[in-house]
Amino acid sequence: MRIRNDNTLGQNIMIYRTSLRMTKTELGKRLGVTAETITRYERDITTPSHDKLITLAAIFGTSVNMLVRGFYDVAKELPEE
């Protein structure tokens, strides 16, 4: 089953970044942008390019789909034996 959250892309970026205890400056360096650009992404003022989305997903250890759409796969309960 898939559950969708109602977060924006910017909110998802901030959630992943803060869960990794990464500063905007650190993420910016890894992504090749400034901390100010990260702020713009997180506030949904600008959207990362496709290449940056792929890099962000790799940094966060997730897929672009999870990052952009916020889908979470929920494992089905295993039948009892």
MOPE-V592839 format. One record per pair of residues at least 24 apart in sequence whose C-alpha atoms are under 10 Angstrom apart, sorted by the first residue. I is the first residue (numbers start at 1). J is the second residue. Records with the same first field share a line. If there is no record, write none. Layout:
I = J ; J
//
This chain:
1 = 71 ; 72 ; 73 ; 74 ; 75 ; 76
2 = 70 ; 71 ; 72 ; 73 ; 74 ; 75
3 = 70 ; 71 ; 72 ; 73 ; 74
4 = 66 ; 69 ; 70 ; 71 ; 72 ; 73
5 = 66 ; 69 ; 70 ; 71 ; 72
6 = 69 ; 70 ; 71
7 = 67 ; 68 ; 69 ; 70
8 = 42 ; 43 ; 44 ; 67 ; 68 ; 69 ; 70
9 = 41 ; 42 ; 43 ; 44 ; 47 ; 48 ; 66 ; 67 ; 68 ; 69 ; 70
10 = 38 ; 39 ; 40 ; 41 ; 42 ; 43 ; 44 ; 45 ; 46 ; 47 ; 48 ; 67 ; 68
11 = 41 ; 42 ; 43 ; 44 ; 67 ; 68 ; 70
12 = 41 ; 42 ; 66 ; 67 ; 68 ; 69 ; 70
13 = 38 ; 39 ; 41 ; 42 ; 43 ; 44 ; 53 ; 56 ; 57 ; 60 ; 67 ; 68
14 = 38 ; 39 ; 41 ; 42 ; 43
15 = 42 ; 67
16 = 56 ; 57 ; 59 ; 60 ; 61 ; 62 ; 67
17 = 42 ; 56 ; 59 ; 60
19 = 60
20 = 59 ; 60
27 = 56 ; 59 ; 60
28 = 56
30 = 55 ; 56 ; 59
31 = 55 ; 56 ; 59
//
